[in-house]
C-alpha cells in the first residue's frame, strides 16, 4: 500500500530509527522514539504551516511494553506500510 493511501487506524512501521529533535512533546532531544521496524498506528494526516504542500503523518508507535507512545509527526519517507528486512 502507498503511504498516501493510508487512513487513520492503519498500521505503519518506522522505516528508520526515529529520534526526537527536542520539539516532540513527551520526548526529550536525542530520545529514540521508535527503532526501525517498530509498529505504529496512524492517528491522522496533516500539513505543517511552513510546508503546506507536504503531508505529514501523526503516528503513535508501540513501546516495548505494548502500550502506544505519544503521538509523533512523521514525514512519508520515515514510514513503511510493511516490515522490511
C-alpha positions in Angstrom: 0.0 0.0 0.0 1.2 3.5 -0.8 1.8 5.8 2.2 -0.5 8.4 0.6 -3.5 6.0 0.7 -3.3 5.4 4.5 -6.3 6.1 6.7 -6.5 6.8 10.4 -6.2 3.4 12.2 -3.9 1.8 9.6 -0.8 0.1 10.8 2.6 1.5 9.8 6.3 0.8 10.6 9.2 3.0 11.2 11.4 2.9 8.1 14.4 4.1 10.1 15.2 5.0 13.7 13.1 8.0 14.7 14.9 10.3 17.1 13.4 13.3 18.9 14.8 16.6 17.8 13.6 18.2 21.0 10.4 19.5 19.6 8.3 16.4 20.1 6.2 16.7 23.3 7.0 13.9 25.7 10.3 13.0 24.1 13.5 14.9 25.2 16.0 15.7 22.5 18.0 12.7 21.4 15.5 10.2 22.7 14.8 7.1 20.5 11.1 7.4 19.7 10.9 4.3 17.5 13.6 1.9 16.2 13.5 0.9 12.6 10.7 -1.7 12.1 8.7 -0.6 15.1 5.0 -0.9 14.6 2.7 2.1 14.9 -0.8 3.2 14.2 -1.7 6.2 12.1 -3.7 8.7 14.1 -4.2 11.5 11.4 -2.6 13.2 8.5 -1.9 16.9 8.1 0.4 19.7 6.9 2.9 21.9 8.7 2.2 25.6 8.2 5.7 26.0 6.9 5.3 23.3 4.3 1.7 23.4 3.1 2.3 21.2 0.1 4.0 18.4 2.1 1.8 15.9 4.0 2.9 14.5 7.4 1.5 11.7 9.4 0.7 11.6 13.1 1.7 8.2 14.5 1.7 6.5 17.8 4.4 3.9 17.9 4.3 0.8 20.1 6.6 0.7 23.1 8.4 -2.4 24.4 5.6 -2.7 27.0 3.0 -2.9 24.1 1.5 0.4 25.1 1.4 3.2 22.5 3.7 6.1 22.9 2.9 9.8 22.5 1.8 11.0 19.0 4.7 11.9 16.7 4.7 13.7 13.4 6.5 11.8 10.7 7.4 12.5 7.1 6.4 9.9 4.4 9.9 8.7 4.0 10.1 7.8 7.7 7.3 5.3 7.4 6.6 2.0 5.6 3.4 0.0 5.3 5.2 -3.3 5.6 8.1 -4.6 7.8 11.2 -4.5 5.7 14.1 -6.9 6.4 
